[in-house]
């Protein structure tokens, strides 16, 4: 029997399959679209083809209660912290950069959330911010990474609004700024907006879909904060944490 954690995010829905020893045995991700129930059903169907899933499934995220199957919903902040603590077993600052928001979490030595902040006023500095810029520039995430390697200096991006930032970037290109230097500026603007949310204390853990797709941003974080890291498959950590939060009830159920 396998347990399933699902993070129904604003842009993508992520699922992790977990065995009886709390080891992740599979990952799957789909676009959330306009129907979270449909997105979660795709995740469940994907894993149910070859594995026997024990219900309820464990959910978090924007659409955590829009699931057709039996489910138990969880706080995304607590689930993410639980998964990070499972990996590091130490106090951490967590910056999670998602599709529509950025979260800053301070986690104590017991793995509990001491405080958190969330950027919900504007999508600037989030995954959708970067996707919109990439769309306008006709550049893929892979090309973003390649261009960033070619940068010789940073071009500072001043605008906090996505629309204004795009206009600013187009103006920079018109005035002769190179795309590699602009892309480094975009990455660093995202980092700056993230760390301005709160004081980074202890080890910094960077998670979410944006750093998973754009590893260069993790490297740039490390230049500013040498004591930092980003776990592999970090965009799936909240889904994994949902399962870990319900570990005790699972053991009791299996014993009975």
C-alpha positions as CSV (number, residue, x, y, z in Angstrom):
1,X,0.0,0.0,0.0
2,X,1.2,3.5,-0.8
3,X,0.2,6.9,0.5
4,X,-0.2,9.9,-1.8
5,X,0.5,13.6,-1.0
6,X,-0.9,16.2,-3.4
7,X,0.0,19.9,-3.4
8,X,-2.7,21.7,-5.5
9,X,-0.9,24.9,-6.3
10,X,-2.1,27.9,-8.3
11,X,-0.1,27.0,-11.3
12,X,0.8,23.4,-11.0
13,X,-0.5,20.4,-9.0
14,X,2.2,18.1,-7.7
15,X,1.9,14.6,-6.3
16,X,4.3,12.3,-4.5
17,X,3.9,8.6,-3.9
18,X,5.3,7.4,-0.5
19,X,5.9,3.8,0.6
20,X,5.4,2.4,4.1
21,X,8.9,3.5,5.1
22,X,8.1,7.1,4.2
23,X,10.4,7.0,1.2
24,X,9.3,8.8,-2.0
25,X,8.8,6.3,-4.8
26,X,7.3,8.6,-7.5
27,X,6.7,12.2,-8.6
28,X,4.1,13.6,-11.0
29,X,3.1,17.1,-11.9
30,X,0.3,18.6,-14.0
31,X,-1.0,22.1,-14.7
32,X,-3.7,23.0,-12.3
33,X,-5.7,25.0,-14.9
34,X,-9.2,26.1,-13.8
35,X,-10.3,22.8,-12.3
36,X,-8.4,21.6,-9.2
37,X,-10.6,18.5,-8.9
38,X,-9.6,17.5,-12.4
39,X,-5.9,18.2,-11.7
40,X,-5.9,16.1,-8.6
41,X,-7.8,13.3,-10.4
42,X,-5.0,13.2,-13.0
43,X,-2.4,12.8,-10.2
44,X,-4.4,10.0,-8.5
45,X,-5.0,8.2,-11.8
46,X,-1.4,8.4,-12.8
47,X,-0.2,6.5,-9.7
48,X,-3.2,4.2,-9.3
49,X,-2.4,2.6,-12.6
50,X,0.5,0.7,-11.1
51,X,0.2,1.1,-7.3
52,X,-2.4,0.3,-4.7
53,X,-3.1,3.6,-3.0
54,X,-4.4,3.9,0.6
55,X,-7.1,6.5,1.1
56,X,-7.5,9.2,2.2
57,X,-5.0,11.1,0.1
58,X,-3.3,14.1,1.9
59,X,-3.5,17.5,0.3
60,X,-2.4,21.1,0.7
61,X,-2.3,24.3,-1.5
62,X,-4.9,26.5,-3.0
63,X,-7.2,23.7,-4.1
64,X,-6.6,21.4,-1.2
65,X,-10.3,20.7,-0.6
66,X,-11.2,20.3,-4.3
67,X,-10.5,16.6,-4.5
68,X,-13.0,13.9,-5.7
69,X,-11.4,11.1,-3.6
70,X,-11.4,10.9,0.2
71,X,-8.8,13.4,1.5
72,X,-7.3,15.1,4.5
73,X,-6.3,18.7,3.9
74,X,-3.2,20.3,5.6
75,X,-1.6,23.7,5.9
76,X,0.9,24.1,3.1
77,X,3.3,26.1,5.4
78,X,3.3,23.3,8.0
79,X,3.6,20.6,5.4
80,X,6.6,22.3,3.7
81,X,8.3,22.8,7.0
82,X,7.8,19.2,8.0
83,X,9.4,18.0,4.8
84,X,12.4,20.4,5.1
85,X,12.9,19.3,8.7
86,X,12.9,15.7,7.6
87,X,15.9,16.5,5.4
88,X,17.9,18.9,7.5
89,X,16.9,18.3,11.2
90,X,17.9,21.8,12.1
91,X,16.5,25.4,12.4
92,X,16.2,26.9,8.9
93,X,14.9,29.9,7.0
94,X,12.8,28.7,4.1
95,X,12.1,30.8,0.9
96,X,9.5,29.1,-1.3
97,X,9.0,30.7,-4.7
98,X,5.8,29.5,-6.3
99,X,3.6,30.4,-9.2
100,X,1.6,33.2,-7.6
101,X,3.3,33.9,-4.3
102,X,6.6,33.8,-2.3
103,X,6.6,32.5,1.2
104,X,9.2,33.1,3.9
105,X,9.2,30.7,6.8
106,X,11.3,30.6,10.0
107,X,11.5,27.1,11.3
108,X,12.8,26.3,14.8
109,X,14.9,23.4,16.1
110,X,11.8,21.2,16.6
111,X,10.7,21.7,13.0
112,X,7.9,24.0,13.9
113,X,6.9,27.3,12.1
114,X,8.0,30.2,14.3
115,X,6.9,32.9,11.9
116,X,6.1,33.3,8.2
117,X,5.4,36.0,5.6
118,X,3.7,35.7,2.3
119,X,3.9,38.1,-0.7
120,X,0.3,38.2,-2.0
121,X,0.0,41.8,-3.1
122,X,1.7,41.3,-6.4
123,X,3.0,38.4,-8.6
124,X,6.4,40.2,-9.1
125,X,9.2,37.9,-8.0
126,X,7.2,34.7,-8.5
127,X,7.0,32.0,-11.1
128,X,4.3,33.8,-13.1
129,X,6.5,36.9,-13.1
130,X,9.3,35.0,-14.8
131,X,7.0,33.1,-17.1
132,X,5.4,36.3,-18.4
133,X,8.8,37.9,-19.0
134,X,10.0,34.7,-20.8
135,X,6.9,34.7,-22.9
136,X,7.4,38.3,-24.0
137,X,11.1,37.7,-24.7
138,X,10.4,34.3,-26.4
139,X,12.9,32.6,-24.1
140,X,12.6,29.1,-22.5
141,X,13.8,28.3,-19.0
142,X,16.7,26.4,-20.5
143,X,17.7,29.4,-22.6
144,X,17.4,31.6,-19.5
145,X,20.0,29.5,-17.8
146,X,22.3,29.5,-20.8
147,X,22.0,33.3,-21.2
148,X,22.7,33.8,-17.5
149,X,26.1,32.0,-18.0
150,X,27.0,34.5,-20.6
151,X,26.4,37.6,-18.4
152,X,29.3,40.0,-17.8
153,X,27.5,42.4,-15.5
154,X,24.1,42.8,-13.8
155,X,21.5,45.2,-15.2
156,X,19.4,46.3,-12.3
157,X,15.6,45.9,-12.6
158,X,13.8,48.6,-10.7
159,X,10.1,47.9,-11.3
160,X,8.2,45.8,-8.9
161,X,5.1,45.4,-11.1
162,X,5.3,42.7,-13.8
163,X,3.8,44.9,-16.5
164,X,6.2,47.8,-15.7
165,X,9.1,45.4,-15.4
166,X,8.5,44.1,-18.9
167,X,8.3,47.7,-20.3
168,X,11.5,48.5,-18.4
169,X,13.3,45.4,-19.9
170,X,12.1,46.2,-23.4
171,X,13.5,49.7,-23.0
172,X,16.8,48.4,-21.8
173,X,17.1,46.1,-24.9
174,X,16.3,49.1,-27.1
175,X,19.1,51.1,-25.4
176,X,21.6,48.4,-26.0
177,X,21.6,46.2,-22.8
178,X,22.4,42.6,-23.6
179,X,19.9,39.8,-22.8
180,X,22.3,37.8,-20.6
181,X,23.0,40.9,-18.4
182,X,19.2,41.6,-18.2
183,X,18.5,38.0,-17.2
184,X,21.0,38.1,-14.3
185,X,19.2,41.4,-13.2
186,X,15.8,39.6,-13.3
187,X,17.1,36.7,-11.2
188,X,18.7,39.1,-8.7
189,X,15.5,41.2,-8.5
190,X,13.6,38.0,-7.5
191,X,16.2,37.2,-4.9
192,X,16.1,40.7,-3.5
193,X,12.3,40.7,-3.2
194,X,12.4,37.4,-1.4
195,X,15.0,38.2,1.2
196,X,13.4,41.6,1.9
197,X,10.4,39.8,3.4
198,X,12.3,38.9,6.6
199,X,15.7,38.4,8.1
200,X,17.5,35.2,7.0
201,X,18.6,33.3,10.1
202,X,20.5,30.0,10.1
203,X,20.6,27.7,7.1
204,X,18.6,29.0,4.1
205,X,16.6,26.5,2.1
206,X,15.2,27.5,-1.3
207,X,12.2,25.6,-2.5
208,X,9.4,25.8,-5.1
209,X,8.8,25.5,-8.8
210,X,10.8,28.5,-9.8
211,X,14.2,27.5,-8.4
212,X,13.5,23.9,-9.6
213,X,13.1,25.2,-13.2
214,X,15.8,27.9,-12.9
215,X,18.9,26.4,-11.1
216,X,20.8,29.6,-11.7
217,X,18.8,31.4,-9.2
218,X,19.9,28.8,-6.5
219,X,23.5,29.6,-7.4
220,X,22.9,33.3,-7.1
221,X,21.2,32.8,-3.7
222,X,24.4,30.9,-2.6
223,X,26.6,33.8,-3.6
224,X,24.6,36.1,-1.3
225,X,24.0,33.4,1.4
226,X,26.8,30.8,1.4
227,X,25.0,28.7,4.0
228,X,22.1,27.8,1.7
229,X,20.9,24.9,-0.4
230,X,17.9,23.7,-2.5
231,X,16.9,20.1,-2.2
232,X,16.3,18.0,-5.3
233,X,12.7,18.0,-6.4
234,X,12.0,20.9,-4.0
235,X,8.7,21.8,-5.7
236,X,7.3,18.5,-4.4
237,X,8.3,19.0,-0.7
238,X,4.9,20.4,0.5
239,X,3.2,17.3,-1.0
240,X,5.6,15.1,0.7
241,X,5.2,16.9,4.0
242,X,1.4,16.3,3.8
243,X,2.1,12.6,4.1
244,X,4.7,13.0,6.9
245,X,2.3,15.0,8.9
246,X,-0.1,12.1,8.9
247,X,2.5,9.5,9.6
248,X,1.2,8.6,13.1
249,X,-2.4,8.0,12.0
250,X,-1.1,5.8,9.2
251,X,0.9,3.6,11.6
252,X,-2.1,3.3,13.9
253,X,-4.4,2.4,11.0
254,X,-2.0,-0.3,9.7
255,X,-1.6,-1.8,13.2
256,X,-5.3,-2.1,13.7
